[in-house]
Amino acid sequence: MLIDKHGTPWLLEVNHAPSFNCDTALDANVKKTLVQDTFRLLNVTVQEKFHIINVIKQIHEQRVIGINKTSKQAYYEQRKEMQLSKLLGLDEYQLQNLGNFERLFPPMNMYHETFIPEDVAKI
């Protein structure tokens, strides 16, 4: 994908099985850096995964045993708040861990105010 000077994205290729074979030192450097930067930027850690699983598990357990009897709407609100809380820390983390990436979208000034879709609560 290329992005022109007006911010318009142009799809060049879709590859469902990209090669991670490295034929040259430059190829190895580019691919290794891309994968490292991508995982760092996504903040994909085992600890983060287990934290989210535990929070969702606690919400479900509380509803089942009646500690926190909430409606479906309230349940989805809790999940939306959890997602929003995660997003609030994401901006700073991403800016500190861009590596060789450059953030183009969403612009920082609209990220939390208008870009959070309603479906986020159901993720």
C-alpha positions in Angstrom: 0.0 0.0 0.0 1.3 3.5 -0.9 0.0 6.7 0.6 0.4 9.8 -1.6 1.1 13.3 -0.5 -2.7 14.0 -0.1 -3.1 11.0 2.3 -4.9 8.9 -0.3 -4.0 5.2 0.1 -3.3 3.2 -3.1 -3.5 -0.6 -2.9 -0.6 -2.1 -4.8 -0.7 -5.8 -3.8 -2.5 -8.2 -1.6 -0.4 -11.2 -0.6 -2.1 -13.8 1.6 1.2 -15.7 2.1 4.1 -13.3 2.1 7.6 -14.8 2.0 9.8 -14.3 5.0 12.7 -16.1 3.3 15.8 -13.8 3.2 17.9 -13.9 0.1 20.2 -11.1 1.0 21.4 -9.3 4.1 19.3 -6.3 3.2 16.2 -8.5 2.7 16.9 -10.0 6.2 17.3 -6.6 7.8 14.2 -5.2 6.3 12.0 -8.2 7.2 13.4 -8.6 10.7 12.9 -4.9 11.5 9.4 -4.9 10.1 8.3 -7.9 12.2 10.0 -6.5 15.3 8.5 -3.1 14.9 5.0 -4.5 14.2 4.9 -6.7 17.3 6.4 -3.9 19.5 3.8 -1.4 18.2 1.0 -3.9 18.8 2.2 -4.4 22.3 1.6 -8.1 21.9 2.7 -9.7 25.1 1.6 -12.8 27.0 1.0 -10.7 30.1 -1.3 -8.3 28.2 -3.3 -11.2 26.8 -3.7 -12.9 30.2 -4.7 -9.6 31.8 -7.5 -9.0 29.3 -8.7 -12.6 29.6 -8.8 -12.4 33.4 -10.7 -9.1 33.4 -13.3 -10.5 31.0 -13.5 -13.8 33.0 -14.1 -11.8 36.2 -16.9 -9.9 34.6 -18.6 -13.1 33.4 -18.1 -14.8 36.8 -19.6 -11.9 38.7 -22.6 -11.9 36.4 -23.1 -15.7 36.8 -22.9 -15.8 40.6 -25.0 -12.6 40.9 -22.4 -10.4 42.5 -22.8 -7.9 39.7 -26.1 -8.4 38.1 -26.1 -6.1 35.2 -28.0 -5.9 32.0 -26.5 -6.7 28.6 -26.3 -2.9 28.0 -24.3 -2.4 31.2 -22.1 -5.3 30.4 -21.3 -3.9 27.0 -20.6 -0.5 28.6 -18.1 -2.1 31.0 -16.3 -3.7 28.0 -16.4 -0.4 26.1 -14.9 1.4 29.2 -12.2 -1.3 29.3 -11.4 -0.8 25.6 -11.4 3.0 26.0 -9.0 2.7 28.9 -6.7 0.6 26.8 -6.9 3.1 23.9 -6.0 6.0 26.2 -2.7 4.5 27.0 -2.2 3.3 23.4 -1.4 6.8 22.0 1.6 7.4 24.2 2.8 3.8 23.8 2.6 3.9 20.0 4.4 7.3 19.8 7.3 5.9 21.9 7.5 2.6 19.9 7.0 3.6 16.3 10.3 2.2 15.2 10.5 2.8 11.5 6.8 3.4 11.2 5.1 6.8 10.9 1.6 7.3 12.3 -0.7 8.7 9.6 -4.2 7.7 10.8 -6.1 8.4 12.8 -4.8 11.9 13.6 -4.0 12.3 17.3 -6.5 15.1 17.7 -9.5 12.9 16.7 -8.4 9.5 17.9 -10.5 9.3 21.1 -13.2 11.8 20.4 -14.6 10.6 17.2 -12.8 7.5 16.0 -14.1 5.0 18.6 -16.8 3.0 16.7 -19.8 1.7 18.6 -18.9 -1.8 17.8 -15.7 -1.5 20.0 -17.9 -2.3 23.0 -18.8 -5.7 21.5 -15.2 -6.7 20.6 
